[in-house]
Amino acid sequence: MATLAFSAHGYTLYPSPQSAHRAVFEFHVFVPHPYAIIDLESMALSGRASLFAAHRTADGKMGQLVTFELHADRLRFEQRFTAN
């Protein structure tokens, strides 16, 4: 059964089946590319992270929201994801 959408941090979120964690963590990055492949396993993160398909309510932009338990993991993701 599919999980329903919910709202958090100004986004309507749809859980990704790829995500091991379904929690919305404190630190997050919006990726404005709904079809980008985000491989959290390859990022070698220290803490937990989750991935959601997202609709940003402020401007209606679709994309993906990656949330992180640790700020250092957020920085690592930004460096590695934009480097590719």
The first five atom37 places (N, CA, C, CB, O) and aatype in JSON, in Angstrom:
{
  "aatype": [12, 0, 16, 10, 0, 13, 15, 0, 8, 7, 18, 16, 10, 18, 14, 15, 14, 5, 15, 0, 8, 1, 0, 19, 13, 6, 13, 8, 19, 13, 19, 14, 8, 14, 18, 0, 9, 9, 3, 10, 6, 15, 12, 0, 10, 15, 7, 1, 0, 15, 10, 13, 0, 0, 8, 1, 16, 0, 3, 7, 11, 12, 7, 5, 10, 19, 16, 13, 6, 10, 8, 0, 3, 1, 10, 1, 13, 6, 5, 1, 13, 16, 0, 2],
  "atom_mask": [
    [1, 1, 1, 1, 1],
    [1, 1, 1, 1, 1],
    [1, 1, 1, 1, 1],
    [1, 1, 1, 1, 1],
    [1, 1, 1, 1, 1],
    [1, 1, 1, 1, 1],
    [1, 1, 1, 1, 1],
    [1, 1, 1, 1, 1],
    [1, 1, 1, 1, 1],
    [1, 1, 1, 0, 1],
    [1, 1, 1, 1, 1],
    [1, 1, 1, 1, 1],
    [1, 1, 1, 1, 1],
    [1, 1, 1, 1, 1],
    [1, 1, 1, 1, 1],
    [1, 1, 1, 1, 1],
    [1, 1, 1, 1, 1],
    [1, 1, 1, 1, 1],
    [1, 1, 1, 1, 1],
    [1, 1, 1, 1, 1],
    [1, 1, 1, 1, 1],
    [1, 1, 1, 1, 1],
    [1, 1, 1, 1, 1],
    [1, 1, 1, 1, 1],
    [1, 1, 1, 1, 1],
    [1, 1, 1, 1, 1],
    [1, 1, 1, 1, 1],
    [1, 1, 1, 1, 1],
    [1, 1, 1, 1, 1],
    [1, 1, 1, 1, 1],
    [1, 1, 1, 1, 1],
    [1, 1, 1, 1, 1],
    [1, 1, 1, 1, 1],
    [1, 1, 1, 1, 1],
    [1, 1, 1, 1, 1],
    [1, 1, 1, 1, 1],
    [1, 1, 1, 1, 1],
    [1, 1, 1, 1, 1],
    [1, 1, 1, 1, 1],
    [1, 1, 1, 1, 1],
    [1, 1, 1, 1, 1],
    [1, 1, 1, 1, 1],
    [1, 1, 1, 1, 1],
    [1, 1, 1, 1, 1],
    [1, 1, 1, 1, 1],
    [1, 1, 1, 1, 1],
    [1, 1, 1, 0, 1],
    [1, 1, 1, 1, 1],
    [1, 1, 1, 1, 1],
    [1, 1, 1, 1, 1],
    [1, 1, 1, 1, 1],
    [1, 1, 1, 1, 1],
    [1, 1, 1, 1, 1],
    [1, 1, 1, 1, 1],
    [1, 1, 1, 1, 1],
    [1, 1, 1, 1, 1],
    [1, 1, 1, 1, 1],
    [1, 1, 1, 1, 1],
    [1, 1, 1, 1, 1],
    [1, 1, 1, 0, 1],
    [1, 1, 1, 1, 1],
    [1, 1, 1, 1, 1],
    [1, 1, 1, 0, 1],
    [1, 1, 1, 1, 1],
    [1, 1, 1, 1, 1],
    [1, 1, 1, 1, 1],
    [1, 1, 1, 1, 1],
    [1, 1, 1, 1, 1],
    [1, 1, 1, 1, 1],
    [1, 1, 1, 1, 1],
    [1, 1, 1, 1, 1],
    [1, 1, 1, 1, 1],
    [1, 1, 1, 1, 1],
    [1, 1, 1, 1, 1],
    [1, 1, 1, 1, 1],
    [1, 1, 1, 1, 1],
    [1, 1, 1, 1, 1],
    [1, 1, 1, 1, 1],
    [1, 1, 1, 1, 1],
    [1, 1, 1, 1, 1],
    [1, 1, 1, 1, 1],
    [1, 1, 1, 1, 1],
    [1, 1, 1, 1, 1],
    [1, 1, 1, 1, 1]
  ],
  "atom_positions": [
    [[0.84, -1.18, 0.0], [0.0, 0.0, 0.0], [0.89, 1.24, 0.0], [-0.96, 0.0, 1.22], [1.86, 1.31, 0.76]],
    [[0.58, 2.19, -0.82], [1.38, 3.42, -0.94], [1.18, 4.32, 0.29], [1.01, 4.19, -2.22], [0.08, 4.4, 0.85]],
    [[2.25, 4.98, 0.68], [2.18, 5.92, 1.78], [1.66, 7.25, 1.25], [3.57, 6.1, 2.45], [2.04, 7.68, 0.16]],
    [[0.79, 7.88, 2.0], [0.21, 9.14, 1.58], [1.18, 10.29, 1.74], [-1.05, 9.42, 2.37], [2.13, 10.22, 2.53]],
    [[0.95, 11.35, 0.99], [1.76, 12.56, 1.07], [1.48, 13.28, 2.39], [1.49, 13.49, -0.13], [0.42, 13.12, 2.98]],
    [[2.47, 14.07, 2.82], [2.31, 14.88, 4.01], [3.11, 16.16, 3.84], [2.75, 14.11, 5.29], [3.94, 16.25, 2.93]],
    [[2.89, 17.15, 4.68], [3.57, 18.44, 4.58], [4.59, 18.61, 5.7], [2.56, 19.59, 4.61], [4.34, 18.23, 6.84]],
    [[5.75, 19.2, 5.35], [6.8, 19.51, 6.33], [7.77, 20.5, 5.71], [7.54, 18.21, 6.78], [8.09, 20.4, 4.52]],
    [[8.24, 21.45, 6.49], [9.26, 22.42, 6.07], [8.88, 23.19, 4.81], [10.57, 21.71, 5.85], [9.77, 23.59, 4.06]],
    [[7.6, 23.41, 4.56], [7.18, 24.15, 3.37], [7.1, 23.32, 2.1], [0.0, 0.0, 0.0], [7.08, 23.88, 1.01]],
    [[7.05, 22.01, 2.24], [6.98, 21.1, 1.09], [5.86, 20.09, 1.31], [8.34, 20.37, 0.89], [5.53, 19.75, 2.44]],
    [[5.27, 19.62, 0.22], [4.44, 18.44, 0.25], [5.37, 17.31, -0.12], [3.17, 18.54, -0.72], [6.0, 17.34, -1.18]],
    [[5.48, 16.3, 0.74], [6.47, 15.24, 0.57], [5.81, 13.9, 0.28], [7.33, 15.13, 1.82], [4.75, 13.56, 0.8]],
    [[6.49, 13.15, -0.58], [6.06, 11.82, -0.97], [7.24, 10.88, -0.7], [5.59, 11.76, -2.48], [8.26, 10.99, -1.39]],
    [[7.14, 9.98, 0.25], [8.28, 9.11, 0.6], [8.77, 8.29, -0.59], [7.89, 8.18, 1.73], [7.98, 7.8, -1.4]],
    [[10.08, 8.17, -0.68], [10.71, 7.38, -1.73], [10.91, 5.95, -1.25], [12.06, 8.01, -2.16], [11.34, 5.74, -0.12]],
    [[10.6, 4.97, -2.07], [10.85, 3.58, -1.67], [12.33, 3.26, -1.54], [10.21, 2.64, -2.66], [12.69, 2.26, -0.93]],
    [[13.21, 4.1, -2.11], [14.65, 3.91, -2.0], [15.17, 4.28, -0.62], [15.37, 4.73, -3.05], [16.24, 3.82, -0.21]],
    [[14.45, 5.1, 0.09], [14.92, 5.64, 1.37], [14.77, 4.61, 2.49], [14.16, 6.91, 1.72], [13.69, 4.05, 2.69]],
    [[15.85, 4.38, 3.21], [15.82, 3.44, 4.34], [15.08, 4.04, 5.54], [17.25, 3.04, 4.75], [14.52, 3.31, 6.35]],
    [[15.08, 5.37, 5.64], [14.43, 6.06, 6.76], [13.29, 6.92, 6.21], [15.44, 6.94, 7.55], [13.43, 7.55, 5.17]],
    [[12.19, 6.93, 6.92], [11.02, 7.7, 6.5], [10.87, 8.99, 7.32], [9.75, 6.85, 6.62], [9.89, 9.71, 7.15]],
    [[11.82, 9.27, 8.2], [11.75, 10.46, 9.04], [12.2, 11.69, 8.28], [12.6, 10.27, 10.3], [13.03, 11.6, 7.37]],
    [[11.65, 12.84, 8.65], [12.1, 14.12, 8.11], [13.05, 14.7, 9.15], [10.89, 15.11, 7.8], [12.64, 15.07, 10.25]],
    [[14.33, 14.79, 8.79], [15.35, 15.26, 9.72], [15.51, 16.78, 9.65], [16.68, 14.58, 9.43], [14.97, 17.43, 8.75]],
    [[16.25, 17.32, 10.58], [16.38, 18.78, 10.74], [17.03, 19.47, 9.55], [17.17, 19.07, 11.97], [16.59, 20.56, 9.17]],
    [[18.04, 18.89, 8.97], [18.79, 19.53, 7.89], [18.3, 18.97, 6.55], [20.33, 19.31, 8.07], [18.14, 17.76, 6.4]],
    [[18.09, 19.85, 5.6], [17.57, 19.37, 4.32], [18.08, 20.19, 3.15], [16.05, 19.39, 4.34], [18.5, 21.34, 3.29]],
    [[18.04, 19.55, 1.98], [18.45, 20.17, 0.72], [17.37, 19.86, -0.31], [19.87, 19.64, 0.24], [16.98, 18.7, -0.49]],
    [[16.88, 20.9, -0.98], [15.93, 20.71, -2.07], [16.7, 20.6, -3.37], [14.89, 21.88, -2.12], [17.49, 21.49, -3.7]],
    [[16.47, 19.53, -4.11], [17.09, 19.32, -5.42], [15.99, 19.57, -6.45], [17.72, 17.85, -5.56], [15.04, 18.79, -6.53]],
    [[16.09, 20.65, -7.24], [14.99, 21.02, -8.13], [14.91, 20.19, -9.41], [15.12, 22.46, -8.5], [14.45, 20.68, -10.44]],
    [[15.35, 18.96, -9.35], [15.32, 18.05, -10.5], [14.56, 16.79, -10.09], [16.78, 17.7, -10.98], [15.13, 15.9, -9.45]],
    [[13.28, 16.69, -10.44], [12.48, 15.56, -9.96], [12.96, 14.19, -10.45], [11.07, 15.75, -10.39], [12.65, 13.18, -9.82]],
    [[13.7, 14.15, -11.55], [14.12, 12.86, -12.1], [15.6, 12.57, -11.92], [13.78, 12.79, -13.55], [16.11, 11.6, -12.48]],
    [[16.3, 13.39, -11.14], [17.72, 13.15, -10.88], [17.86, 11.88, -10.04], [18.38, 14.38, -10.15], [17.05, 11.61, -9.16]],
    [[18.9, 11.12, -10.33], [19.16, 9.91, -9.53], [20.02, 10.33, -8.34], [19.88, 8.79, -10.38], [21.13, 10.83, -8.51]],
    [[19.49, 10.13, -7.15], [20.21, 10.46, -5.92], [20.49, 9.16, -5.19], [19.38, 11.46, -5.02], [19.58, 8.51, -4.68]],
    [[21.75, 8.79, -5.15], [22.17, 7.55, -4.51], [22.79, 7.88, -3.15], [23.19, 6.77, -5.41], [23.98, 8.15, -3.05]],
    [[21.97, 7.85, -2.11], [22.45, 8.2, -0.76], [23.47, 7.2, -0.25], [21.28, 8.28, 0.21], [24.36, 7.56, 0.53]],
    [[23.37, 5.95, -0.66], [24.32, 4.92, -0.22], [25.75, 5.26, -0.63], [23.93, 3.55, -0.78], [26.69, 5.01, 0.13]],
    [[25.93, 5.82, -1.8], [27.27, 6.12, -2.3], [27.89, 7.37, -1.67], [27.22, 6.29, -3.8], [29.07, 7.65, -1.89]],
    [[27.12, 8.11, -0.89], [27.61, 9.35, -0.28], [28.44, 9.09, 0.98], [26.45, 10.25, 0.06], [29.12, 10.0, 1.46]],
    [[28.41, 7.9, 1.52], [29.14, 7.54, 2.75], [28.84, 8.53, 3.87], [30.66, 7.51, 2.48], [29.74, 9.13, 4.45]],
    [[27.57, 8.69, 4.17], [27.13, 9.61, 5.21], [27.33, 9.0, 6.59], [25.66, 10.0, 5.0], [27.28, 7.78, 6.75]],
    [[27.55, 9.84, 7.59], [27.77, 9.38, 8.96], [26.47, 9.1, 9.7], [28.58, 10.39, 9.73], [26.38, 8.16, 10.49]],
    [[25.46, 9.91, 9.44], [24.18, 9.78, 10.13], [23.1, 9.26, 9.2], [0.0, 0.0, 0.0], [23.38, 8.82, 8.08]],
    [[21.88, 9.32, 9.68], [20.75, 8.88, 8.88], [20.33, 9.98, 7.9], [19.56, 8.49, 9.79], [20.54, 11.16, 8.14]],
    [[19.74, 9.56, 6.79], [19.25, 10.49, 5.77], [17.99, 9.88, 5.15], [20.34, 10.77, 4.68], [17.79, 8.67, 5.18]],
    [[17.16, 10.73, 4.59], [15.95, 10.26, 3.92], [15.73, 11.05, 2.63], [14.72, 10.38, 4.85], [16.2, 12.18, 2.49]],
    [[15.02, 10.44, 1.71], [14.78, 11.02, 0.4], [13.28, 11.04, 0.13], [15.53, 10.22, -0.71], [12.58, 10.06, 0.38]],
    [[12.8, 12.17, -0.37], [11.39, 12.33, -0.68], [11.23, 13.01, -2.04], [10.68, 13.14, 0.42], [12.03, 13.88, -2.39]],
    [[10.21, 12.63, -2.79], [9.78, 13.45, -3.91], [9.09, 14.63, -3.25], [8.81, 12.65, -4.94], [8.41, 14.47, -2.24]],
    [[9.27, 15.83, -3.82], [8.77, 17.01, -3.12], [8.14, 18.04, -4.04], [9.89, 17.65, -2.36], [8.54, 18.19, -5.2]],
    [[7.16, 18.73, -3.51], [6.52, 19.86, -4.17], [6.72, 21.05, -3.24], [4.98, 19.59, -4.47], [6.17, 21.09, -2.14]],
    [[7.51, 22.04, -3.68], [7.77, 23.22, -2.85], [6.55, 24.13, -2.95], [9.08, 23.98, -3.3], [6.23, 24.63, -4.02]],
    [[5.88, 24.34, -1.82], [4.63, 25.07, -1.83], [4.8, 26.57, -2.13], [3.94, 24.9, -0.5], [3.88, 27.2, -2.63]],
    [[5.96, 27.14, -1.83], [6.17, 28.58, -2.04], [6.08, 28.96, -3.52], [7.53, 28.99, -1.49], [5.54, 30.02, -3.84]],
    [[6.6, 28.11, -4.41], [6.61, 28.47, -5.82], [6.09, 27.36, -6.74], [8.01, 28.83, -6.23], [6.1, 27.51, -7.96]],
    [[5.64, 26.25, -6.17], [5.08, 25.17, -6.96], [6.11, 24.31, -7.68], [0.0, 0.0, 0.0], [5.75, 23.5, -8.53]],
    [[7.37, 24.48, -7.36], [8.45, 23.73, -8.02], [8.46, 22.28, -7.54], [9.83, 24.4, -7.74], [8.35, 22.02, -6.34]],
    [[8.6, 21.35, -8.48], [8.72, 19.94, -8.15], [10.2, 19.57, -8.08], [7.98, 19.05, -9.19], [11.02, 20.17, -8.78]],
    [[10.54, 18.61, -7.25], [11.92, 18.15, -7.12], [12.0, 17.04, -6.1], [0.0, 0.0, 0.0], [11.08, 16.25, -5.94]],
    [[13.13, 17.01, -5.41], [13.35, 16.02, -4.37], [13.9, 16.72, -3.14], [14.32, 14.89, -4.85], [14.66, 17.68, -3.25]],
    [[13.52, 16.24, -1.98], [14.03, 16.77, -0.72], [14.83, 15.67, -0.04], [12.88, 17.29, 0.19], [14.33, 14.58, 0.2]],
    [[16.08, 15.99, 0.26], [16.94, 15.06, 0.99], [17.1, 15.65, 2.38], [18.35, 14.85, 0.27], [17.5, 16.81, 2.52]],
    [[16.8, 14.86, 3.41], [16.93, 15.36, 4.78], [18.02, 14.57, 5.5], [15.58, 15.25, 5.54], [18.23, 13.39, 5.25]],
    [[18.7, 15.27, 6.4], [19.86, 14.7, 7.09], [19.75, 14.88, 8.58], [21.15, 15.33, 6.58], [19.25, 15.9, 9.07]],
    [[20.22, 13.9, 9.3], [20.29, 13.96, 10.76], [21.43, 14.88, 11.2], [20.48, 12.55, 11.35], [21.33, 15.55, 12.23]],
    [[22.52, 14.91, 10.42], [23.71, 15.67, 10.78], [24.0, 16.77, 9.75], [24.93, 14.74, 10.9], [23.88, 16.55, 8.54]],
    [[24.37, 17.96, 10.24], [24.71, 19.07, 9.35], [25.91, 18.73, 8.47], [24.99, 20.34, 10.17], [25.95, 19.12, 7.3]],
    [[26.87, 18.02, 9.01], [28.06, 17.63, 8.24], [27.67, 16.77, 7.03], [29.07, 16.87, 9.13], [28.28, 16.89, 5.97]],
    [[26.66, 15.92, 7.19], [26.2, 15.1, 6.07], [25.53, 15.97, 5.0], [25.23, 14.02, 6.56], [25.66, 15.69, 3.81]],
    [[24.83, 17.0, 5.43], [24.22, 17.92, 4.47], [25.31, 18.59, 3.62], [23.37, 19.0, 5.2], [25.19, 18.67, 2.39]],
    [[26.36, 19.05, 4.27], [27.46, 19.69, 3.55], [28.14, 18.71, 2.61], [28.49, 20.26, 4.54], [28.47, 19.05, 1.47]],
    [[28.35, 17.49, 3.08], [28.98, 16.45, 2.25], [28.12, 16.17, 1.02], [29.19, 15.15, 3.07], [28.65, 16.05, -0.09]],
    [[26.82, 16.06, 1.2], [25.91, 15.81, 0.08], [26.0, 16.95, -0.93], [24.47, 15.65, 0.58], [26.11, 16.7, -2.13]],
    [[25.94, 18.18, -0.46], [26.0, 19.33, -1.37], [27.28, 19.34, -2.18], [25.88, 20.64, -0.58], [27.25, 19.64, -3.37]],
    [[28.4, 19.01, -1.55], [29.68, 18.98, -2.25], [29.71, 17.86, -3.29], [30.84, 18.82, -1.26], [30.13, 18.07, -4.42]],
    [[29.27, 16.68, -2.9], [29.35, 15.53, -3.79], [28.29, 15.55, -4.89], [29.21, 14.25, -2.99], [28.58, 15.17, -6.03]],
    [[27.1, 15.99, -4.57], [26.02, 15.98, -5.56], [26.27, 17.04, -6.64], [24.66, 16.21, -4.88], [26.06, 16.77, -7.82]],
    [[26.7, 18.21, -6.26], [26.95, 19.27, -7.25], [28.23, 19.04, -8.02], [27.0, 20.63, -6.57], [28.41, 19.61, -9.1]],
    [[29.13, 18.21, -7.5], [30.39, 17.94, -8.19], [30.18, 17.02, -9.39], [31.41, 17.31, -7.23], [30.99, 17.0, -10.31]],
    [[29.09, 16.26, -9.38], [28.85, 15.29, -10.46], [28.24, 15.94, -11.67], [27.95, 14.19, -10.0], [27.98, 15.26, -12.66]]
  ]
}
